[in-house]
Amino acid sequence: MSLVSRLACLFNRHDPLRRDVKWDGVTYVGECRHCGTTIIRMSRRKWRKHIPADPEADSSVG
Ligand SMILES: [Zn+2]
């Protein structure tokens, strides 16, 4: 494990495990090879942490 890579993760710059990358119908989803978090592809070679839909977001409706 590379300390530099871990630091990149702290800055939300992740690298996916290529073999685990999947197309979910909207975007590519994978797992960071360094920190293991779920990440999504923003653009070519740019991956960001996947943030699940916030269940509390609906509470503001109505
Ligand atoms: Zn990472």
N, CA, C, O and the ligand as a Tripos MOL2 file, in Angstrom:
@<TRIPOS>MOLECULE
protein
  249   247    63     0     0
PROTEIN
NO_CHARGES

@<TRIPOS>ATOM
      1 N           0.8520   -1.2120    0.0000 N.3       1 MET1
      2 CA          0.0000    0.0000    0.0000 C.3       1 MET1
      3 C           0.8760    1.2480    0.0000 C.2       1 MET1
      4 O           1.8470    1.3520    0.7500 O.2       1 MET1
      5 N           0.5110    2.1690   -0.8460 N.am      2 SER2
      6 CA          1.3080    3.3830   -0.9810 C.3       2 SER2
      7 C           0.7290    4.5180   -0.1490 C.2       2 SER2
      8 O          -0.4650    4.8100   -0.2180 O.2       2 SER2
      9 N           1.5820    5.1430    0.6280 N.am      3 LEU3
     10 CA          1.1350    6.2670    1.4460 C.3       3 LEU3
     11 C           0.6670    7.4120    0.5600 C.2       3 LEU3
     12 O          -0.3080    8.0960    0.8740 O.2       3 LEU3
     13 N           1.3690    7.6140   -0.5490 N.am      4 VAL4
     14 CA          0.9730    8.6830   -1.4690 C.3       4 VAL4
     15 C          -0.4300    8.4380   -2.0080 C.2       4 VAL4
     16 O          -1.2330    9.3630   -2.1320 O.2       4 VAL4
     17 N          -0.7120    7.1790   -2.3260 N.am      5 SER5
     18 CA         -2.0310    6.8490   -2.8440 C.3       5 SER5
     19 C          -3.1020    7.0930   -1.7860 C.2       5 SER5
     20 O          -4.1930    7.5730   -2.0900 O.2       5 SER5
     21 N          -2.7790    6.7590   -0.5530 N.am      6 ARG6
     22 CA         -3.7260    6.9930    0.5250 C.3       6 ARG6
     23 C          -3.9960    8.4820    0.6830 C.2       6 ARG6
     24 O          -5.1270    8.8950    0.9350 O.2       6 ARG6
     25 N          -2.9570    9.2730    0.5350 N.am      7 LEU7
     26 CA         -3.1350   10.7220    0.6130 C.3       7 LEU7
     27 C          -4.0390   11.2050   -0.5120 C.2       7 LEU7
     28 O          -4.8710   12.0890   -0.3050 O.2       7 LEU7
     29 N          -3.8820   10.6360   -1.6920 N.am      8 ALA8
     30 CA         -4.7360   11.0100   -2.8150 C.3       8 ALA8
     31 C          -6.1900   10.7230   -2.4640 C.2       8 ALA8
     32 O          -7.0820   11.4940   -2.8160 O.2       8 ALA8
     33 N          -6.4270    9.6170   -1.7720 N.am      9 CYS9
     34 CA         -7.7890    9.2740   -1.3630 C.3       9 CYS9
     35 C          -8.3690   10.3590   -0.4590 C.2       9 CYS9
     36 O          -9.5480   10.6990   -0.5570 O.2       9 CYS9
     37 N          -7.5350   10.8920    0.4120 N.am     10 LEU10
     38 CA         -8.0080   11.9420    1.3170 C.3      10 LEU10
     39 C          -8.4690   13.1660    0.5390 C.2      10 LEU10
     40 O          -9.3230   13.9270    0.9950 O.2      10 LEU10
     41 N          -7.8910   13.3400   -0.6360 N.am     11 PHE11
     42 CA         -8.2870   14.4620   -1.4880 C.3      11 PHE11
     43 C          -9.3370   14.0430   -2.5180 C.2      11 PHE11
     44 O          -9.5580   14.7190   -3.5230 O.2      11 PHE11
     45 N          -9.9790   12.8960   -2.2300 N.am     12 ASN12
     46 CA        -11.0420   12.3840   -3.0810 C.3      12 ASN12
     47 C         -10.5540   12.0860   -4.4980 C.2      12 ASN12
     48 O         -11.2480   12.3430   -5.4820 O.2      12 ASN12
     49 N          -9.3550   11.5410   -4.5700 N.am     13 ARG13
     50 CA         -8.8320   11.1050   -5.8620 C.3      13 ARG13
     51 C          -8.5150    9.6240   -5.7460 C.2      13 ARG13
     52 O          -7.4920    9.2350   -5.1820 O.2      13 ARG13
     53 N          -9.3880    8.8220   -6.2770 N.am     14 HIS14
     54 CA         -9.2750    7.3800   -6.1060 C.3      14 HIS14
     55 C          -8.9310    6.6780   -7.4130 C.2      14 HIS14
     56 O          -9.1130    7.2060   -8.5100 O.2      14 HIS14
     57 N          -8.4290    5.4700   -7.2390 N.am     15 ASP15
     58 CA         -8.1610    4.6080   -8.3920 C.3      15 ASP15
     59 C          -8.9690    3.3230   -8.2430 C.2      15 ASP15
     60 O          -8.9000    2.6720   -7.2010 O.2      15 ASP15
     61 N          -9.7260    2.9520   -9.2580 N.am     16 PRO16
     62 CA        -10.5670    1.7570   -9.1600 C.3      16 PRO16
     63 C          -9.7870    0.4780   -9.3990 C.2      16 PRO16
     64 O          -8.7560    0.4620  -10.0710 O.2      16 PRO16
     65 N         -10.3140   -0.5920   -8.8260 N.am     17 LEU17
     66 CA         -9.8650   -1.9180   -9.2120 C.3      17 LEU17
     67 C         -10.5430   -2.2180  -10.5470 C.2      17 LEU17
     68 O         -11.7570   -2.4150  -10.6020 O.2      17 LEU17
     69 N          -9.7690   -2.2510  -11.6030 N.am     18 ARG18
     70 CA        -10.3470   -2.3510  -12.9510 C.3      18 ARG18
     71 C         -11.2840   -3.5430  -13.1000 C.2      18 ARG18
     72 O         -12.3320   -3.4360  -13.7370 O.2      18 ARG18
     73 N         -10.9100   -4.6690  -12.5190 N.am     19 ARG19
     74 CA        -11.7110   -5.8780  -12.7150 C.3      19 ARG19
     75 C         -13.0460   -5.7990  -11.9930 C.2      19 ARG19
     76 O         -13.9550   -6.5770  -12.2820 O.2      19 ARG19
     77 N         -13.1740   -4.8560  -11.0480 N.am     20 ASP20
     78 CA        -14.4150   -4.7520  -10.2840 C.3      20 ASP20
     79 C         -15.3220   -3.6390  -10.7860 C.2      20 ASP20
     80 O         -16.4140   -3.4360  -10.2560 O.2      20 ASP20
     81 N         -14.8700   -2.9150  -11.8120 N.am     21 VAL21
     82 CA        -15.6880   -1.8100  -12.3180 C.3      21 VAL21
     83 C         -16.9180   -2.3530  -13.0510 C.2      21 VAL21
     84 O         -16.8320   -3.2460  -13.8930 O.2      21 VAL21
     85 N         -18.0590   -1.7730  -12.6920 N.am     22 LYS22
     86 CA        -19.3210   -2.2220  -13.3010 C.3      22 LYS22
     87 C         -20.0850   -1.0230  -13.8410 C.2      22 LYS22
     88 O         -19.9720    0.0860  -13.3180 O.2      22 LYS22
     89 N         -20.8590   -1.2530  -14.8850 N.am     23 TRP23
     90 CA        -21.7570   -0.2480  -15.4350 C.3      23 TRP23
     91 C         -23.1160   -0.4310  -14.7580 C.2      23 TRP23
     92 O         -23.7070   -1.5080  -14.8400 O.2      23 TRP23
     93 N         -23.6140    0.6120  -14.0910 N.am     24 ASP24
     94 CA        -24.8800    0.4660  -13.3610 C.3      24 ASP24
     95 C         -26.0740    1.0460  -14.1190 C.2      24 ASP24
     96 O         -27.1710    1.1570  -13.5730 O.2      24 ASP24
     97 N         -25.8500    1.4120  -15.3760 N.am     25 GLY25
     98 CA        -26.9230    1.9730  -16.1720 C.3      25 GLY25
     99 C         -26.8360    3.4840  -16.2700 C.2      25 GLY25
    100 O         -27.4420    4.0920  -17.1530 O.2      25 GLY25
    101 N         -26.0820    4.0910  -15.3630 N.am     26 VAL26
    102 CA        -25.9150    5.5380  -15.3630 C.3      26 VAL26
    103 C         -24.4430    5.9050  -15.4540 C.2      26 VAL26
    104 O         -24.0510    6.7900  -16.2140 O.2      26 VAL26
    105 N         -23.6420    5.2110  -14.6680 N.am     27 THR27
    106 CA        -22.2250    5.5120  -14.6370 C.3      27 THR27
    107 C         -21.4360    4.2550  -14.2700 C.2      27 THR27
    108 O         -22.0120    3.2200  -13.9340 O.2      27 THR27
    109 N         -20.1290    4.3640  -14.3400 N.am     28 TYR28
    110 CA        -19.3030    3.2570  -13.8980 C.3      28 TYR28
    111 C         -19.0970    3.3390  -12.3910 C.2      28 TYR28
    112 O         -18.8280    4.4060  -11.8390 O.2      28 TYR28
    113 N         -19.2280    2.1980  -11.7480 N.am     29 VAL29
    114 CA        -19.0540    2.1090  -10.3100 C.3      29 VAL29
    115 C         -17.9780    1.0850  -10.0120 C.2      29 VAL29
    116 O         -17.9400    0.0060  -10.6030 O.2      29 VAL29
    117 N         -17.1150    1.4400   -9.0950 N.am     30 GLY30
    118 CA        -16.0440    0.5230   -8.7450 C.3      30 GLY30
    119 C         -15.6560    0.6590   -7.2910 C.2      30 GLY30
    120 O         -16.3240    1.3290   -6.5030 O.2      30 GLY30
    121 N         -14.5540    0.0020   -6.9550 N.am     31 GLU31
    122 CA        -14.0630    0.0350   -5.5880 C.3      31 GLU31
    123 C         -12.6250    0.5180   -5.6170 C.2      31 GLU31
    124 O         -11.8130    0.0280   -6.4020 O.2      31 GLU31
    125 N         -12.3120    1.4810   -4.7590 N.am     32 CYS32
    126 CA        -10.9630    2.0260   -4.7470 C.3      32 CYS32
    127 C          -9.9570    0.9700   -4.3080 C.2      32 CYS32
    128 O         -10.1490    0.2850   -3.3030 O.2      32 CYS32
    129 N          -8.9080    0.8550   -5.0620 N.am     33 ARG33
    130 CA         -7.9000   -0.1590   -4.7630 C.3      33 ARG33
    131 C          -7.0830    0.1980   -3.5260 C.2      33 ARG33
    132 O          -6.4090   -0.6550   -2.9470 O.2      33 ARG33
    133 N          -7.1500    1.4540   -3.1310 N.am     34 HIS34
    134 CA         -6.3520    1.9090   -1.9900 C.3      34 HIS34
    135 C          -7.1380    1.9080   -0.6880 C.2      34 HIS34
    136 O          -6.6690    1.3870    0.3240 O.2      34 HIS34
    137 N          -8.3290    2.4910   -0.7120 N.am     35 CYS35
    138 CA         -9.0910    2.6320    0.5300 C.3      35 CYS35
    139 C         -10.3500    1.7810    0.5590 C.2      35 CYS35
    140 O         -11.0000    1.6720    1.5980 O.2      35 CYS35
    141 N         -10.7040    1.1690   -0.5830 N.am     36 GLY36
    142 CA        -11.8120    0.2280   -0.6020 C.3      36 GLY36
    143 C         -13.1840    0.8670   -0.6270 C.2      36 GLY36
    144 O         -14.1940    0.1660   -0.5650 O.2      36 GLY36
    145 N         -13.2370    2.1860   -0.7170 N.am     37 THR37
    146 CA        -14.5360    2.8380   -0.7480 C.3      37 THR37
    147 C         -15.1870    2.6850   -2.1180 C.2      37 THR37
    148 O         -14.5050    2.4470   -3.1150 O.2      37 THR37
    149 N         -16.4940    2.8210   -2.1600 N.am     38 THR38
    150 CA        -17.2090    2.7570   -3.4250 C.3      38 THR38
    151 C         -17.0330    4.0760   -4.1560 C.2      38 THR38
    152 O         -17.2430    5.1490   -3.5900 O.2      38 THR38
    153 N         -16.6490    3.9820   -5.4070 N.am     39 ILE39
    154 CA        -16.3830    5.1900   -6.1890 C.3      39 ILE39
    155 C         -17.1120    5.1230   -7.5180 C.2      39 ILE39
    156 O         -17.4310    4.0460   -8.0210 O.2      39 ILE39
    157 N         -17.3690    6.3000   -8.0760 N.am     40 ILE40
    158 CA        -18.0140    6.3810   -9.3780 C.3      40 ILE40
    159 C         -17.1330    7.1880  -10.3180 C.2      40 ILE40
    160 O         -16.3590    8.0410   -9.8820 O.2      40 ILE40
    161 N         -17.2580    6.9120  -11.6120 N.am     41 ARG41
    162 CA        -16.4260    7.5970  -12.5920 C.3      41 ARG41
    163 C         -17.0700    8.9150  -12.9990 C.2      41 ARG41
    164 O         -18.2010    8.9320  -13.4860 O.2      41 ARG41
    165 N         -16.3550   10.0170  -12.8010 N.am     42 MET42
    166 CA        -16.8560   11.3280  -13.1830 C.3      42 MET42
    167 C         -16.5150   11.6280  -14.6380 C.2      42 MET42
    168 O         -17.3280   12.1810  -15.3800 O.2      42 MET42
    169 N         -15.3250   11.2620  -15.0240 N.am     43 SER43
    170 CA        -14.8590   11.4130  -16.3930 C.3      43 SER43
    171 C         -13.6460   10.5120  -16.5390 C.2      43 SER43
    172 O         -13.2660    9.7960  -15.6130 O.2      43 SER43
    173 N         -13.0560   10.5610  -17.7010 N.am     44 ARG44
    174 CA        -11.9400    9.6800  -17.9620 C.3      44 ARG44
    175 C         -10.8300    9.8500  -16.9170 C.2      44 ARG44
    176 O         -10.2930   10.9440  -16.7440 O.2      44 ARG44
    177 N         -10.4980    8.7650  -16.2300 N.am     45 ARG45
    178 CA         -9.4520    8.7280  -15.2090 C.3      45 ARG45
    179 C          -9.7520    9.6100  -13.9950 C.2      45 ARG45
    180 O          -8.8660    9.9010  -13.1930 O.2      45 ARG45
    181 N         -11.0030   10.0260  -13.8750 N.am     46 LYS46
    182 CA        -11.3930   10.8000  -12.6910 C.3      46 LYS46
    183 C         -12.4630   10.0370  -11.9270 C.2      46 LYS46
    184 O         -13.5600    9.8120  -12.4380 O.2      46 LYS46
    185 N         -12.1500    9.6520  -10.7350 N.am     47 TRP47
    186 CA        -13.0690    8.8910   -9.9100 C.3      47 TRP47
    187 C         -13.2950    9.6240   -8.5960 C.2      47 TRP47
    188 O         -12.3760   10.1910   -8.0040 O.2      47 TRP47
    189 N         -14.5390    9.5940   -8.1650 N.am     48 ARG48
    190 CA        -14.9030   10.2590   -6.9180 C.3      48 ARG48
    191 C         -15.6850    9.3050   -6.0290 C.2      48 ARG48
    192 O         -16.3010    8.3470   -6.4950 O.2      48 ARG48
    193 N         -15.6400    9.5960   -4.7400 N.am     49 LYS49
    194 CA        -16.3710    8.7770   -3.7930 C.3      49 LYS49
    195 C         -17.8560    8.8150   -4.1100 C.2      49 LYS49
    196 O         -18.4290    9.8690   -4.3870 O.2      49 LYS49
    197 N         -18.4680    7.6280   -4.0610 N.am     50 HIS50
    198 CA        -19.9010    7.5410   -4.2960 C.3      50 HIS50
    199 C         -20.6530    7.9570   -3.0360 C.2      50 HIS50
    200 O         -20.4560    7.3900   -1.9610 O.2      50 HIS50
    201 N         -21.5120    8.9490   -3.1880 N.am     51 ILE51
    202 CA        -22.3240    9.4010   -2.0580 C.3      51 ILE51
    203 C         -23.7490    8.9130   -2.2630 C.2      51 ILE51
    204 O         -24.4350    9.3490   -3.1880 O.2      51 ILE51
    205 N         -24.1930    8.0070   -1.4000 N.am     52 PRO52
    206 CA        -25.5470    7.4610   -1.5420 C.3      52 PRO52
    207 C         -26.5910    8.5600   -1.4090 C.2      52 PRO52
    208 O         -26.3550    9.5870   -0.7720 O.2      52 PRO52
    209 N         -27.7370    8.3330   -2.0140 N.am     53 ALA53
    210 CA        -28.8290    9.2960   -1.9060 C.3      53 ALA53
    211 C         -29.1760    9.5060   -0.4360 C.2      53 ALA53
    212 O         -29.3010    8.5520    0.3320 O.2      53 ALA53
    213 N         -29.3270   10.7560   -0.0670 N.am     54 ASP54
    214 CA        -29.6050   11.0870    1.3200 C.3      54 ASP54
    215 C         -31.0920   10.8750    1.6260 C.2      54 ASP54
    216 O         -31.9400   11.5740    1.0700 O.2      54 ASP54
    217 N         -31.4130    9.9280    2.4920 N.am     55 PRO55
    218 CA        -32.8300    9.6460    2.7930 C.3      55 PRO55
    219 C         -33.5320   10.8340    3.4320 C.2      55 PRO55
    220 O         -34.7560   10.9450    3.3650 O.2      55 PRO55
    221 N         -32.7590   11.7230    4.0530 N.am     56 GLU56
    222 CA        -33.3690   12.8840    4.7010 C.3      56 GLU56
    223 C         -33.7200   13.9760    3.7040 C.2      56 GLU56
    224 O         -34.4100   14.9360    4.0470 O.2      56 GLU56
    225 N         -33.2530   13.8330    2.4810 N.am     57 ALA57
    226 CA        -33.5170   14.8490    1.4640 C.3      57 ALA57
    227 C         -35.0130   14.9560    1.1970 C.2      57 ALA57
    228 O         -35.5170   16.0200    0.8380 O.2      57 ALA57
    229 N         -35.7220   13.8320    1.3780 N.am     58 ASP58
    230 CA        -37.1500   13.8400    1.1150 C.3      58 ASP58
    231 C         -37.9430   14.5690    2.1920 C.2      58 ASP58
    232 O         -39.0730   14.9950    1.9560 O.2      58 ASP58
    233 N         -37.3480   14.7120    3.3760 N.am     59 SER59
    234 CA        -38.0900   15.3020    4.4800 C.3      59 SER59
    235 C         -38.3810   16.7790    4.2500 C.2      59 SER59
    236 O         -39.2640   17.3520    4.8880 O.2      59 SER59
    237 N         -37.6270   17.3990    3.3280 N.am     60 SER60
    238 CA        -37.8460   18.8090    3.0670 C.3      60 SER60
    239 C         -39.0080   19.0330    2.0920 C.2      60 SER60
    240 O         -39.4680   20.1570    1.8920 O.2      60 SER60
    241 N         -39.4590   17.9400    1.5020 N.am     61 VAL61
    242 CA        -40.5620   18.0300    0.5500 C.3      61 VAL61
    243 C         -41.8880   18.0170    1.3020 C.2      61 VAL61
    244 O         -42.1160   17.1580    2.1540 O.2      61 VAL61
    245 N         -42.7570   18.9660    0.9870 N.am     62 GLY62
    246 CA        -44.0570   19.0040    1.6080 C.3      62 GLY62
    247 C         -43.9650   19.7270    2.9400 C.2      62 GLY62
    248 O         -44.9700   19.8710    3.6360 O.2      62 GLY62
    249 ZN         -9.3710    5.6200   -2.3520 Zn       63 ZN63
@<TRIPOS>BOND
     1     1     2 1
     2     2     3 1
     3     3     4 2
     4     3     5 am
     5     5     6 1
     6     6     7 1
     7     7     8 2
     8     7     9 am
     9     9    10 1
    10    10    11 1
    11    11    12 2
    12    11    13 am
    13    13    14 1
    14    14    15 1
    15    15    16 2
    16    15    17 am
    17    17    18 1
    18    18    19 1
    19    19    20 2
    20    19    21 am
    21    21    22 1
    22    22    23 1
    23    23    24 2
    24    23    25 am
    25    25    26 1
    26    26    27 1
    27    27    28 2
    28    27    29 am
    29    29    30 1
    30    30    31 1
    31    31    32 2
    32    31    33 am
    33    33    34 1
    34    34    35 1
    35    35    36 2
    36    35    37 am
    37    37    38 1
    38    38    39 1
    39    39    40 2
    40    39    41 am
    41    41    42 1
    42    42    43 1
    43    43    44 2
    44    43    45 am
    45    45    46 1
    46    46    47 1
    47    47    48 2
    48    47    49 am
    49    49    50 1
    50    50    51 1
    51    51    52 2
    52    51    53 am
    53    53    54 1
    54    54    55 1
    55    55    56 2
    56    55    57 am
    57    57    58 1
    58    58    59 1
    59    59    60 2
    60    59    61 am
    61    61    62 1
    62    62    63 1
    63    63    64 2
    64    63    65 am
    65    65    66 1
    66    66    67 1
    67    67    68 2
    68    67    69 am
    69    69    70 1
    70    70    71 1
    71    71    72 2
    72    71    73 am
    73    73    74 1
    74    74    75 1
    75    75    76 2
    76    75    77 am
    77    77    78 1
    78    78    79 1
    79    79    80 2
    80    79    81 am
    81    81    82 1
    82    82    83 1
    83    83    84 2
    84    83    85 am
    85    85    86 1
    86    86    87 1
    87    87    88 2
    88    87    89 am
    89    89    90 1
    90    90    91 1
    91    91    92 2
    92    91    93 am
    93    93    94 1
    94    94    95 1
    95    95    96 2
    96    95    97 am
    97    97    98 1
    98    98    99 1
    99    99   100 2
   100    99   101 am
   101   101   102 1
   102   102   103 1
   103   103   104 2
   104   103   105 am
   105   105   106 1
   106   106   107 1
   107   107   108 2
   108   107   109 am
   109   109   110 1
   110   110   111 1
   111   111   112 2
   112   111   113 am
   113   113   114 1
   114   114   115 1
   115   115   116 2
   116   115   117 am
   117   117   118 1
   118   118   119 1
   119   119   120 2
   120   119   121 am
   121   121   122 1
   122   122   123 1
   123   123   124 2
   124   123   125 am
   125   125   126 1
   126   126   127 1
   127   127   128 2
   128   127   129 am
   129   129   130 1
   130   130   131 1
   131   131   132 2
   132   131   133 am
   133   133   134 1
   134   134   135 1
   135   135   136 2
   136   135   137 am
   137   137   138 1
   138   138   139 1
   139   139   140 2
   140   139   141 am
   141   141   142 1
   142   142   143 1
   143   143   144 2
   144   143   145 am
   145   145   146 1
   146   146   147 1
   147   147   148 2
   148   147   149 am
   149   149   150 1
   150   150   151 1
   151   151   152 2
   152   151   153 am
   153   153   154 1
   154   154   155 1
   155   155   156 2
   156   155   157 am
   157   157   158 1
   158   158   159 1
   159   159   160 2
   160   159   161 am
   161   161   162 1
   162   162   163 1
   163   163   164 2
   164   163   165 am
   165   165   166 1
   166   166   167 1
   167   167   168 2
   168   167   169 am
   169   169   170 1
   170   170   171 1
   171   171   172 2
   172   171   173 am
   173   173   174 1
   174   174   175 1
   175   175   176 2
   176   175   177 am
   177   177   178 1
   178   178   179 1
   179   179   180 2
   180   179   181 am
   181   181   182 1
   182   182   183 1
   183   183   184 2
   184   183   185 am
   185   185   186 1
   186   186   187 1
   187   187   188 2
   188   187   189 am
   189   189   190 1
   190   190   191 1
   191   191   192 2
   192   191   193 am
   193   193   194 1
   194   194   195 1
   195   195   196 2
   196   195   197 am
   197   197   198 1
   198   198   199 1
   199   199   200 2
   200   199   201 am
   201   201   202 1
   202   202   203 1
   203   203   204 2
   204   203   205 am
   205   205   206 1
   206   206   207 1
   207   207   208 2
   208   207   209 am
   209   209   210 1
   210   210   211 1
   211   211   212 2
   212   211   213 am
   213   213   214 1
   214   214   215 1
   215   215   216 2
   216   215   217 am
   217   217   218 1
   218   218   219 1
   219   219   220 2
   220   219   221 am
   221   221   222 1
   222   222   223 1
   223   223   224 2
   224   223   225 am
   225   225   226 1
   226   226   227 1
   227   227   228 2
   228   227   229 am
   229   229   230 1
   230   230   231 1
   231   231   232 2
   232   231   233 am
   233   233   234 1
   234   234   235 1
   235   235   236 2
   236   235   237 am
   237   237   238 1
   238   238   239 1
   239   239   240 2
   240   239   241 am
   241   241   242 1
   242   242   243 1
   243   243   244 2
   244   243   245 am
   245   245   246 1
   246   246   247 1
   247   247   248 2
@<TRIPOS>SUBSTRUCTURE
     1 MET1         2 RESIDUE 1 A MET
     2 SER2         6 RESIDUE 1 A SER
     3 LEU3        10 RESIDUE 1 A LEU
     4 VAL4        14 RESIDUE 1 A VAL
     5 SER5        18 RESIDUE 1 A SER
     6 ARG6        22 RESIDUE 1 A ARG
     7 LEU7        26 RESIDUE 1 A LEU
     8 ALA8        30 RESIDUE 1 A ALA
     9 CYS9        34 RESIDUE 1 A CYS
    10 LEU10       38 RESIDUE 1 A LEU
    11 PHE11       42 RESIDUE 1 A PHE
    12 ASN12       46 RESIDUE 1 A ASN
    13 ARG13       50 RESIDUE 1 A ARG
    14 HIS14       54 RESIDUE 1 A HIS
    15 ASP15       58 RESIDUE 1 A ASP
    16 PRO16       62 RESIDUE 1 A PRO
    17 LEU17       66 RESIDUE 1 A LEU
    18 ARG18       70 RESIDUE 1 A ARG
    19 ARG19       74 RESIDUE 1 A ARG
    20 ASP20       78 RESIDUE 1 A ASP
    21 VAL21       82 RESIDUE 1 A VAL
    22 LYS22       86 RESIDUE 1 A LYS
    23 TRP23       90 RESIDUE 1 A TRP
    24 ASP24       94 RESIDUE 1 A ASP
    25 GLY25       98 RESIDUE 1 A GLY
    26 VAL26      102 RESIDUE 1 A VAL
    27 THR27      106 RESIDUE 1 A THR
    28 TYR28      110 RESIDUE 1 A TYR
    29 VAL29      114 RESIDUE 1 A VAL
    30 GLY30      118 RESIDUE 1 A GLY
    31 GLU31      122 RESIDUE 1 A GLU
    32 CYS32      126 RESIDUE 1 A CYS
    33 ARG33      130 RESIDUE 1 A ARG
    34 HIS34      134 RESIDUE 1 A HIS
    35 CYS35      138 RESIDUE 1 A CYS
    36 GLY36      142 RESIDUE 1 A GLY
    37 THR37      146 RESIDUE 1 A THR
    38 THR38      150 RESIDUE 1 A THR
    39 ILE39      154 RESIDUE 1 A ILE
    40 ILE40      158 RESIDUE 1 A ILE
    41 ARG41      162 RESIDUE 1 A ARG
    42 MET42      166 RESIDUE 1 A MET
    43 SER43      170 RESIDUE 1 A SER
    44 ARG44      174 RESIDUE 1 A ARG
    45 ARG45      178 RESIDUE 1 A ARG
    46 LYS46      182 RESIDUE 1 A LYS
    47 TRP47      186 RESIDUE 1 A TRP
    48 ARG48      190 RESIDUE 1 A ARG
    49 LYS49      194 RESIDUE 1 A LYS
    50 HIS50      198 RESIDUE 1 A HIS
    51 ILE51      202 RESIDUE 1 A ILE
    52 PRO52      206 RESIDUE 1 A PRO
    53 ALA53      210 RESIDUE 1 A ALA
    54 ASP54      214 RESIDUE 1 A ASP
    55 PRO55      218 RESIDUE 1 A PRO
    56 GLU56      222 RESIDUE 1 A GLU
    57 ALA57      226 RESIDUE 1 A ALA
    58 ASP58      230 RESIDUE 1 A ASP
    59 SER59      234 RESIDUE 1 A SER
    60 SER60      238 RESIDUE 1 A SER
    61 VAL61      242 RESIDUE 1 A VAL
    62 GLY62      246 RESIDUE 1 A GLY
    63 ZN63       249 GROUP 0 **** ****
